[in-house]
Amino acid sequence: MKTMEAITHRTELSAMRAGVWKPRTRPGSFEGRGALAFEWLQNVKDRFQIPIAVEVGNAWHVEEALKHNIDIVWLGARTTVNPFYVQEIADALKGAKVPVMVKNPLHPDLGLWMGSIERIQKANVGEVLAIHRGFYNYETAPYRNEPKWEVAIDLKRQAPELPIICDPSHIAGNRKLVGEVAQTALDLQMDGLMIETHYQPEIALSDADQQLTPDQLNNLFDNLIYRTPSSENALFQTALNELRREIDQVDAELLEIIARRKRIVEEIGHYKKDNNVTIFQIERWLEILKSRRENGKEIGLNENLVLELFSLLHKHSIRLQNHIMHHSTENSKS
């Protein structure tokens, strides 16, 4: 109630997200109040006239949520990883015209994310939305979860009509970084934001570090920049189209160079096969990485870009030479 009182005036607010059940990695941590909390959420809903969203992890959760007139449900990252859980929830939701939001799985598996979304869609529910909350990161990084925006962009490519909401709180893991993640999400044309707020984060029972106070949330909203996909400015359009034509030309040249490189890789593959030489030599690969990084640095290219680019090229070169090594010369050249 205290939290909602402080933010209910915001026109950006479309629903209140509240976990009734809180899945935890290890037992002993706060795991939610369970069905008891539905009464509290109903009071909030009645007072502020706002839709309520809760997380569901199994069929019983769904039944309880629907019984208590919950407006929106979502599947968490730990649920999305398991098709058995997702199908159980989809069966329980069948025909219920409530919106369902599906978070990405813990790891960047687009097929798994899409599969969960499709299972829910087949249940003939209300609107289905995706939630991008980032992916588990093994290494120390600025963010709690790696955004990997390219995965969400690829999801949009495969399902253009699917709304995607970003969860900056879970990506950031730190309230100081939530704003920049939220702005990036909007700049990438995400369709909404799911942001955690608490009137007194220091007493929150979970995820306290990533929660904003209502004042901080209000400040975030006031400072977000809402951009448009295009502009009616004629000079802008003319300049943009010209630059895009240049990009198209450069890309065509780049593809020609990659094709030329592929032909050289094929020739090397045949030499290796004829002379009984291994496909991969670590010394040569380390030399390539070192020299390409240095060359890239000299012309102002980001080191990670160079590394990713040549790692991808190398992966496909290995695959191509492996094909040559294990097939006849006639077949491989064809």
N, C-alpha and C positions, 0 to 999 in steps of 0.2 A: 504494500500500500504506500509506504513512504517513498519508494523508488518511483512508482507510477505517478504519484502526486507531483513529483518534480519534473517529469518529462511529458506528461499527458498533453500539454499544449502544443507539442511539436507536430506540425502537419506531416512531417516525414514518417511518423510512426504509424505502422499499419497492423501490427500484431505484437502480442507479448509472448516471448518464448520463455518457458519455465520447465525445468526438468523435474518430473515427479519421481522417476527412477533414474539413478545416476550410475551407469556402468563404470566400474573401476578395474584397473589392471590387477590390483592385489586386494584381498579382503582386509577389512578393518578400517578402511577409509569411509567417509560419508557416502552413502549410496542412495540418498534421497529419502523422503518421508513416505513414499508409496501412495496408495489410494487416498489416505487421509488428506493429502494436499489438494485433492480435487475440490473440496469444499472451499478452501482458501482461494483457489483460482476462480471459482464461480463468483465469489464475492468481488474479486477484482474486476471480472468481466462485467458484472451487473453495475458496479459503481462507475466504471470508466467507459463502458460500452465499447470494448475492444476485443477482437478475436484472440483466442488463446491457443498457443501451439505447445505440444509436449512431445517428448521422444518416446517411441515404442520399440521394444526389443523382442517381443514375442506375441503370440496370438492373444494371450490373456491381457496383456497391456492394451492391445487394440480394443478388446471388448470393454475394458474398464473406461478407456478414453471415450469411446462412442457412447457408452451408457451415461457418462457425465457431460455429454454435449460439448466435448472439446472440438474446436473449429478446424484445427490443422494438426497433423502429426508429422513427425520426421523420423527417419532412420539414421542412426549414428554411424560413424566410421567403422566401429567394431562390429556392427550388424551387417553392414554392406559387404563385408569381406566373405560372408558365408551365404551361398545361394539357398541353403536349407532354411536358414532364419528368414531370409527375404521372402521365400515362397510361402512360408507359414504365415507371415504378416500379410502378404498379398491375398491369400485365401481368406483370412479373417476380415480384410477390408473389402472384399468383393462386393461391388454394387454400392458401397457407401460413398456418397458424393461429397467427400471432404478432400481438400487439397493435401497432397502428400509430398514432402520434401525428402530428397535422398542425398545424404552426404557422400562425398568421395571415400573410397576405402583408404585404409591407413597407408598403403603403398601405391605408387602411381601406375595402377593397372586400369587403363581406360576400358578394356573389354569387360572387366568385372563391374565397373561403375555403370556402364551402359546396360549390362545384363540385369542389374538390380532395378534400374529405371524401367526397363522393358517389362520385367515381371510385374511391377506395380501398375504400369499402364494397362496391361492385359486384364487387370482386376476390375477395370471399368470404374475407377474412382473419380474424384474431381480432378482439378488441375494437378499435374505432376511437375515438380521443380527440382533442379539439381542444386546442391550446396557445395561450393568449393571451399574447403577448410584447410587445404594444404596437406602435405604428406610427411610421414615420419622421417626424421633426419637423424642419421647415425652420428653425424659429426657436430661439433660445436659450431653454431651459426648465429647470426643476429636474430633470426626468427625461431620460434619454438617448432614450427612445422614449415618445411620448404614449400613455397608457393607453387613452383613449377607451373607458371601461368600457361605454358604451352599445352599442358594437358587439358585445361579448361577450354582453351581456344580450339583444340582438336575436337572436344566434345561439341562445341558450338558448330563446328564444321559438319560433323556427322548428324547433328540434330539441331538445325537452325531455328526451329520453332520452340525449342525447349528453354524456358527461362532458367538462368543461372544466377544464384544468389551467392555472394561472397561472405565468408565468416572471418573478418579481419582479426577478431579476438583470438581464435584458435591458431591462426597463422602466426600472429605476432607473439603471443604468449607474454607480452610485456605491454602495459598500457601506453608507454611512451611511443610505441611503434604502431599502434592501432590506426592512427590517423593517416600515416603514409601508406599503409596497406589499403585502407579504405579508398584513398584517392586513386591509387593505382588500379583498383578494381573498377572504379567508375570510368577511368581513362580507357580501360579495356572493354567498355560497354557491358559490364555486368549489370544485371537487372535489379539488384537490390543488395542490401547489407544486413547481416545478422551480427549485432554488436552487444556484448555483455555490459550491463550496467548494474550498479549496486549503490545504495545510498551511503553505505559504509563498508567499502571493500575489505578493510582490515579484519572484519569479523565474519567475512564470507566463509562458508564451509567448504568451498572448493574453488579452484582457479582464481584466487584472489588477485594474483599479480597482473592478470590480463583484463580485469574489470575496471571500467571508468565510473567515476562518480557522475551523478546527473549533470552537475555543472561542467564536467569535462566532456560529457556527451553533447551537451548543448553547444559548447565551444567547437567541438569537432564538426557538428552540423553547420554551424555558422561559417566555418572556414573551408568547407568542401567546395571545390570548383566543379560545376556541372557543365560539361562540354557537350557539343552536338556532333553527330556523325559526319555532318557536312556543313558547308557555308554557302550562302547565296551571294557572297562577295565575288563579283565577276573577275576582279584582278587575282584574287586568291585561287579561284577555279582554273584560270588560265595558267598561272604559275605552277599549280599543283599538277595539272595535266601534262605540262611540259616536263617536269621532273619525273613524273611516272613514266613518260615515254623513254626518258634516259635510263631509268631503272630497267624497263623492259629490254632495252638494247643491251645493257650490261649483263642482264640475266641470260640473254641469248648467247652472248659471247662466253659467259661463264659455263654454260652447258656444253658449248663446243669444246672448251678447254678440258672439261671433265671427261667428255667422250674421247678426246685425244689421249688423255692420261690413261683411260681404260684400255685403249688399244695397246699402249706401251706396257701396261700391267699384264695383258694377255701374252704379249711377246715374251716378257720375262718369265711368265709361267711355263711357256713351252720350253724355253732354255733350261729352266730348273728341272722339268720332267725329263728332258733328253739327257741331262747330266746327273740325274739322281741326286738332286740337291733339295734340302728341306724348303718348304714354303716360307716359313718364318725364321728370321734371324734377329735375335734380340739386339745385337750391336747396331744393326742397320736401323731398326725401329727407334732406338734411343737417339741415334744420330739425326734421324728425320725430325723427331720431336724437338731436339735442341736447336737445330738450324732453323726450323720453321718458326719456332717461338721468337728467336732472335730477329729473323727477317721481318716477322709481323710487328714486333716491337719498334723496329726502325721506321716502319711506315705508319705507325700510329694505330695498330690493331690491338684489340683487347686480347690478352694472353689466353683467357678461357675460351674465347671464340676460336682462336687458332687451334687450340688443343682439341676442342670438340669437333671442329671441321675435319682435321686430319685424322682423328680417331675414327670418324665415320667413314672417311675415304679408305683408311687402312682396313677397317672391318670388311668393307665390300671387296677390296682387293684380295684379302685372304680368302673370302668366299669364292671369288672368281678363279683364283689360282688353284684352290682345292677342287673345283669342278674340273679344271683342265687336267689336274694330276690324276684324277680317277675316272676319266673318260677318254675315249679314243681321240686322237688328234683330229680326225675328220669331223667328229661330232662337236668337239669343243670349238673348232673354228667356224662351224656353221651357226 
